[in-house]
């Protein structure tokens, strides 16, 4: 495994550790989608949906990946729930 692959793996582990605080507030599909979006932003170094979807390299078409990301980003109260998790301690 080359150094670039090791770094990529370490960063993905760090991302999982950071996002773990959101796990209790979201269903598993919602949590996985949040992780995919964050990972896509990190990989593509862009906030453009098409670039995020492309960087994920999923086996489904790029169009379907974009639709999935956009659909999940439009979930009601997603932003408020993310802010609540970020601002409030887990025990409260």
C-alpha positions, 0 to 999 in steps of 0.5 A: 500500500503506497503512502497516498492510499494509507493517507486516504484510509487514515482520513476516511477513519478520521471522517468516520470518527468525526461524524460518529457524533451524528449517528444517534440522531439519524437513521442508518441511511441518513447517516450513510448519506451524510458520510457520502456527501462529506467524503465526496466533498473531501475527495473532489475538493468541491461543493458542486453536486456533480463533482461530489457524485463523480468522486464517489465512484459508485457503480450506479450511473452518475445521474442516479448518484446525483439524484440520490444525493440531491434527494437526501439533501432536501430532506426536511429539517436536515440542516437543523438536525445537523446543527443540533448535533454539532451544538449540543452535547450527545447526552442532552 
